[in-house]
Amino acid sequence: MSKNRLTLITGGLLLLVFLFLLFAYQVRMNEVAVVTTFGRISYSTDSPGLKARWPVPIQNVYKFDKRLQNFERKFDQSLTRDGKTILCTVFTGWRVVNPRTFLDRFSGDSFKAEAALENVVRNAKAAVLSQHNLGDLISSRPEEVKFEQIEKEMLALVSKDTVDTFGIAVELLGIKQLGLPENVTADVFKRMKAERETLAKNHVAQGEAEARKIRSDADVQRESRLSEARVKQATIRGDAEAQVSEAYKEFEKNPRLAELQLKSQRLQESLQNRTTLILDDRTPPLDLLKEATKLKPVGK
């Protein structure tokens, strides 16, 4: 009896689970659900939790991941406005924003959606790159590179109709990788070399101009200082000549006194540092010592 009761309880629980699965479904935080009734879309919901429904085949529930999906475009060739061939890889980030259109267009298949998105990205990439020169992507001068502008233009073209047509929104687009064919690589290197040579010549010219300016300023300062020195020299020389002229006037009055003073001055200069000199007593100014010995003291 107890075994039959356990079997009935187990069977009842399984029946409840089965009925729950038939008449309810769960939507997670990262999902959006579309409910169809007899094959026609009834409504969509992205609020998480348990939802009620009619069992299959009356109603079917389709769930899609509403998180941002990553899609990377294949590495292919494009032509720039100046006729250069460039290899470019583009990546995109997209999410389902209109689940009804997404279900109706692709039957909820993400691979089909990315295949359709691939064509849109390829056309947008070719259209945008055809409006830009190669120098907007590859240049020796960072200020000339227009990566962000080109990516924004691509994103604008890709996002233009994808919501209404595919039910998805492309929220992110960027250039992942650039490449050049061999024939283009040589031309790019030549152009970059020419730009560097032009830049080097400009720097050399600026340096030479600055050097000339510095030399010119130095010459002007030198001439100014030399002129000031000449003026001072002339002033000092004039003062000295005036003093000498006055001294000569005094010496002319008493030549003997002038000669004695000059000899006395020379003798003081000679004996200033306790220098021992062995000279003839007739050699000026030592002859003064000889004359001094001939003088008699006063009062003797």
Buried (B, 14 or more C-beta within 10 A) or exposed (E): EEEEEEEEEEEEEEEEEEEEEBEEBEBEEEBBBBBBBEEEBBEBBBEEEEBEBBEEEEBBBBBBEBEEBEBBBEEEEBEBEEEBBBBBBBBBBBBBBBBBBBBEBBEBEBEBBBEBBBEBBBEBBBEBBEEBBBBBBBBBEEEEBBEEEBBEBBBEBBBEEBBEEBBBBBEBBBBEEEEBEEEBEEEBEEBBEEBEEEEEEEEEEEEEEEEEEEEEEEEEEEEEEEEEEEEEEEEEEEEEEEEEEEEEEEBEEEEEEBBBBEBEEBBEEEEEEEEEEEEEEEEEBBBBEEEEEEEEEEEE
